[in-house]
């Protein structure tokens, strides 16, 4: 169940063109009455007299349980978490518009997620528009689900071992768009998105107690863990009777470049032909995490490409 209350002041004052405030609340539970979500959020926005604007959003999550962490397994406790987002935008009436934003997420278990983004929107004429949107994210996660294995000796978790890890993740992208109208009948749209992501897995561990947020780290609190570059082998109790198991190394580096160009030509009113070129380049490396994702964006032009060319004709049959 979600509720919200929002107030907006549209009357110009000495400082503001307009401003608004909001508060929102969300509550969710299982049919058995177990609390899954209890979130309160606030939102505020303001436009100044010079037509610059700012917005701020903050929320606090105090839900008690998480029914999805174990992917169908028993309930786990949900750490208290909070998120803050802040953005500022320049005067949207100008030929050059800039917008910047930051985001921060933290929880009591130690997870952190930080992101920054910038949007530059340049309109040198009514026929031409260029937008560039660089984004970067730093994520440090302490409860990344990895796999689950059946084991009758894992009685505390009902005959199944749930394996998690800490993950250090970095992501970078640079969205670029160009809209060029040559005439009322001919226009060109270009889109380019280089993207890179890398994740380094560490501290493989086992979920221990339903309805809590407890883990035993392999090789520290229990058992052993061996990594050979391609596989991870875990013995959950060392010299004990539990069987060892293996899975593929989870470290990764992914790079991708997507682009397309669309030329639109209106032959006559209602009848248009589109010439489309799509290109995709990608590379994926299992077992290795190169966290310098920003430096990888410029290397994507050397990756193998897949090109698709399309022609579409829309013809108006009426008068």
C-alpha positions in Angstrom: 0.0 0.0 0.0 1.4 3.4 -1.0 0.3 6.8 -0.1 1.6 10.3 -0.9 1.0 13.9 -0.3 2.4 16.6 -2.5 2.2 20.4 -2.2 3.1 22.8 -5.1 3.4 26.5 -4.8 3.0 28.0 -8.4 3.0 31.6 -7.3 6.2 33.6 -8.0 8.1 34.9 -5.0 11.1 37.1 -4.5 13.4 34.0 -4.7 11.4 31.3 -6.6 9.4 30.9 -9.7 7.8 27.9 -8.1 8.5 25.1 -5.6 7.1 21.9 -4.2 7.3 19.4 -1.4 6.2 15.8 -1.1 6.1 12.9 1.3 5.4 9.3 0.4 5.0 6.1 2.3 5.0 2.4 1.1 4.2 -0.7 3.2 4.2 -4.3 1.9 3.7 -7.6 3.7 3.2 -11.3 2.9 -0.2 -12.9 3.2 1.1 -14.3 6.5 1.6 -10.8 7.8 5.5 -10.7 7.5 6.7 -7.1 7.0 8.6 -6.9 3.7 8.8 -3.1 3.1 8.4 0.0 5.2 9.6 3.0 3.3 9.2 6.7 3.8 10.4 9.2 1.2 10.5 12.9 0.8 10.8 14.9 -2.4 11.4 18.6 -3.0 11.9 20.7 -6.1 12.4 24.4 -6.7 12.9 26.7 -9.7 14.6 29.9 -9.0 13.9 33.3 -10.6 16.8 32.8 -13.0 15.1 29.5 -14.2 17.7 27.2 -12.7 16.1 24.4 -10.8 17.1 21.9 -8.1 15.5 18.7 -6.7 16.3 16.5 -3.7 14.9 13.1 -2.9 15.6 11.1 0.2 14.1 7.8 1.5 14.5 5.5 4.4 13.8 1.7 4.3 13.1 0.0 7.6 11.3 -3.2 6.4 12.0 -6.2 8.5 12.3 -9.1 6.1 13.5 -9.8 2.5 11.7 -12.7 0.7 13.8 -12.4 -2.5 17.4 -12.4 -1.2 17.6 -16.2 -1.2 15.8 -16.6 -4.6 12.9 -18.7 -3.2 14.5 -19.8 0.0 13.5 -18.8 3.6 13.1 -15.2 4.7 16.1 -13.1 5.5 16.3 -10.0 7.6 16.5 -6.7 5.7 19.1 -4.2 6.8 17.9 -0.6 7.3 18.9 1.4 4.3 18.7 5.0 3.0 19.1 6.7 -0.4 19.6 10.3 -1.3 19.4 11.8 -4.8 20.2 15.4 -5.7 20.1 17.2 -9.1 20.5 20.6 -10.5 19.5 21.9 -14.0 20.4 25.2 -15.7 18.0 27.5 -17.5 16.1 25.3 -20.0 15.4 28.3 -22.2 19.0 28.7 -23.2 20.7 27.0 -26.2 23.1 25.2 -23.8 21.4 23.3 -21.0 23.4 21.4 -18.3 22.0 19.0 -15.7 24.0 17.2 -13.0 23.0 14.6 -10.5 24.4 12.5 -7.7 23.0 9.5 -5.9 24.1 7.7 -2.7 22.8 4.5 -1.2 23.9 2.9 2.1 22.7 0.2 4.4 23.7 -1.0 7.9 25.2 -4.2 6.5 27.9 -2.2 4.7 26.6 -2.0 1.1 27.3 1.2 -0.7 26.2 2.5 -4.1 27.3 5.9 -5.5 26.6 7.4 -8.9 27.2 10.6 -10.7 25.7 11.8 -14.0 25.9 14.8 -16.3 23.7 15.8 -19.2 24.8 18.5 -21.7 22.1 19.5 -24.1 23.2 21.9 -26.9 20.9 23.4 -29.4 22.9 25.8 -31.6 19.9 26.2 -33.9 16.3 25.2 -34.2 17.4 22.4 -36.6 20.3 20.9 -34.6 20.4 19.3 -31.2 23.3 17.5 -29.5 23.0 15.6 -26.1 25.9 14.0 -24.2 25.2 12.1 -21.0 28.3 10.6 -19.2 27.5 8.5 -16.1 29.7 6.6 -13.6 28.8 4.3 -10.7 30.7 2.8 -7.8 29.0 -0.1 -6.1 30.2 -2.1 -3.2 27.7 -4.9 -2.3 27.9 -7.3 0.6 25.0 -9.6 -0.2 25.4 -10.6 -3.8 23.7 -14.0 -4.4 25.9 -16.5 -6.2 24.4 -19.9 -6.2 22.6 -22.5 -4.0 23.4 -26.2 -3.6 21.3 -29.0 -2.0 22.9 -30.6 1.0 21.0 -32.6 3.7 23.6 -31.6 6.3 22.6 -27.9 6.0 19.7 -28.4 8.4 19.6 -24.8 9.5 18.6 -23.7 6.0 16.4 -26.6 5.3 18.8 -28.8 3.3 20.2 -26.2 1.0 23.3 -24.0 1.1 23.0 -20.4 -0.1 26.3 -18.9 -1.3 26.9 -15.2 -1.4 29.8 -12.8 -2.0 31.0 -9.3 -1.6 31.2 -7.5 -5.0 33.2 -4.4 -6.0 31.5 -3.1 -9.1 32.2 -0.2 -11.4 30.2 1.0 -14.4 30.6 3.8 -17.0 28.5 4.8 -19.9 28.4 7.8 -22.4 25.1 8.3 -24.1 25.3 10.6 -27.2 22.4 11.7 -29.3 22.3 14.0 -32.4 19.1 15.2 -34.0 19.5 17.1 -37.3 16.6 18.4 -39.3 17.7 19.4 -42.8 14.2 20.4 -43.9 10.6 19.6 -43.0 11.0 16.5 -45.1 14.5 15.2 -44.3 16.0 14.5 -40.8 18.8 12.5 -39.3 19.0 10.9 -35.9 22.3 9.4 -34.5 22.7 7.5 -31.2 25.9 6.1 -29.6 26.2 4.4 -26.3 29.6 3.0 -25.1 29.2 1.0 -21.9 31.7 -0.8 -19.6 31.1 -2.7 -16.4 33.4 -4.8 -14.2 32.8 -6.8 -11.0 35.3 -8.3 -8.6 33.9 -11.0 -6.2 35.5 -11.6 -2.8 34.7 -13.2 0.6 32.5 -16.1 -0.6 30.2 -16.9 2.3 27.2 -18.9 3.3 23.8 -17.7 4.6 23.4 -19.3 8.0 20.2 -18.3 9.8 16.7 -17.8 8.4 15.0 -14.5 9.4 18.4 -13.0 10.1 21.1 -11.4 8.1 24.0 -13.7 9.1 26.8 -15.2 7.0 29.8 -17.4 7.6 32.8 -16.5 5.4 34.4 -19.6 3.8 38.0 -20.0 4.8 37.5 -17.8 7.8 34.4 -18.8 9.8 34.0 -22.2 8.2 35.4 -24.6 5.5 37.7 -23.6 2.7 37.6 -21.8 -0.6 39.9 -22.3 -3.5 40.1 -20.1 -6.6 42.1 -21.2 -9.7 41.2 -18.4 -12.1 38.4 -20.3 -13.8 36.5 -22.1 -11.0 35.7 -21.6 -7.4 35.8 -24.7 -5.2 34.2 -24.6 -1.8 34.3 -27.2 1.0 31.7 -26.0 3.4 33.1 -27.8 6.5 36.7 -28.5 5.7 37.5 -32.0 7.0 33.8 -32.6 7.8 31.4 -34.9 6.0 29.8 -32.2 3.8 30.6 -32.6 0.1 32.7 -29.9 -1.7 31.2 -28.2 -4.7 32.4 -25.9 -7.5 31.1 -23.2 -9.8 32.6 -20.9 -12.4 34.6 -17.8 -11.4 32.3 -14.8 -11.1 34.7 -12.0 -11.7 33.9 -10.3 -15.0 34.6 -7.5 -17.4 32.0 -6.5 -19.9 32.2 -3.9 -22.7 29.6 -2.9 -25.2 29.1 -0.3 -27.9 25.7 0.3 -29.4 25.0 2.8 -32.2 22.3 3.5 -34.8 21.6 6.1 -37.4 18.2 6.8 -38.9 17.7 9.0 -42.0 14.0 9.9 -42.5 12.8 11.2 -45.8 9.2 12.2 -46.3 8.5 11.6 -50.0 5.1 13.2 -49.9 2.6 13.9 -47.0 2.0 10.7 -45.2 4.6 8.6 -47.1 8.0 8.3 -45.6 11.1 6.1 -46.2 13.6 5.3 -43.4 17.2 4.2 -43.9 18.6 2.6 -40.7 22.1 1.5 -39.8 22.6 -0.3 -36.4 26.0 -1.4 -35.1 26.9 -3.3 -32.0 30.3 -4.2 -30.6 30.8 -6.2 -27.4 33.3 -8.1 -25.4 33.0 -10.2 -22.2 35.8 -11.6 -20.1 35.0 -14.2 -17.5 37.2 -14.6 -14.5 38.9 -11.2 -14.6 37.8 -7.8 -13.4 39.3 -4.7 -14.8 37.9 -1.9 -12.7 39.3 0.8 -14.8 36.0 0.9 -16.8 36.4 4.6 -17.7 39.5 3.8 -19.6 37.9 1.0 -21.5 35.2 3.1 -23.3 37.8 4.3 -25.8 38.9 0.7 -26.7 35.5 -0.4 -27.9 36.0 0.7 -31.5 38.5 -2.2 -32.0 36.0 -4.9 -30.9 34.3 -7.1 -33.5 31.2 -5.5 -34.9 27.7 -6.6 -36.0 26.0 -4.4 -38.5 22.4 -4.3 -39.5 21.0 -2.2 -42.4 17.3 -1.7 -42.8 15.0 0.2 -45.2 11.4 0.9 -44.2 8.8 2.4 -46.4 5.5 3.7 -45.1 3.1 4.7 -48.0 -0.2 6.5 -47.5 -2.8 4.8 -49.8 -5.6 7.3 -49.3 -6.0 10.6 -51.1 
